[in-house]
Structure formats: structure tokens, C-alpha cells
Amino acid sequence: MQAAKKRFWWTAAGVVLLAFVTAVAFSAYLRPEMLVSFGDILSFCAALIK
């Protein structure tokens, strides 16, 4: 049971890291005026998760 719990948290941490890296890479290619909208969308999604 303990090993499964540890594996779950490592997987969750990997998914969060992948999502963060993807968001950074995606936002790097956006124009500056679109960056604000993208930030608002990320803030909204983060608020939904909480």
C-alpha cells in the first residue's frame, strides 16, 4: 500500500511538472498581448483545482 501511494505522488508530480513545462513552452511562442489572456486562463484553471 505504501509503495502504491509513493508511486501515485511521483506520477502526480511528474504530470504537474510536464504541464508546467508545456505551459512555459507554449507561452514562449505567444505574442505579448496574448500572454495576458493565457495567464488569465491558467489562473482560472488553478482556481478550479483548488
C-alpha positions in Angstrom: 0.0 0.0 0.0 2.8 2.4 0.9 4.6 1.8 -2.4 1.4 2.5 -4.4 0.9 5.7 -2.5 4.5 6.8 -3.2 4.2 5.9 -6.9 1.0 7.9 -7.1 2.7 11.0 -5.8 5.7 10.6 -8.1 3.3 10.3 -11.0 1.3 13.3 -9.9 4.5 15.3 -9.5 5.6 14.3 -13.0 2.3 15.3 -14.5 2.4 18.7 -12.8 6.0 19.2 -14.0 5.1 18.3 -17.5 2.1 20.6 -17.5 4.2 23.5 -16.2 7.0 22.9 -18.8 4.4 22.7 -21.6 2.7 25.9 -20.4 6.1 27.7 -20.3 7.0 26.5 -23.8 3.6 27.4 -25.2 3.6 30.8 -23.7 7.0 31.5 -25.1 5.6 31.3 -28.6 2.6 33.6 -27.9 2.6 37.3 -28.7 2.8 39.5 -25.6 -0.8 40.7 -25.8 -1.9 37.0 -25.8 0.3 36.2 -22.8 -2.1 38.1 -20.5 -5.0 36.0 -21.7 -3.1 32.8 -21.4 -2.1 33.8 -17.8 -5.8 34.5 -17.0 -6.7 31.1 -18.3 -4.0 29.4 -16.2 -5.2 31.3 -13.1 -8.7 30.3 -13.7 -7.7 26.6 -14.1 -5.6 26.8 -10.9 -8.6 28.3 -9.1 -10.7 25.4 -10.3 -8.2 22.9 -9.0 -8.2 24.4 -5.5 
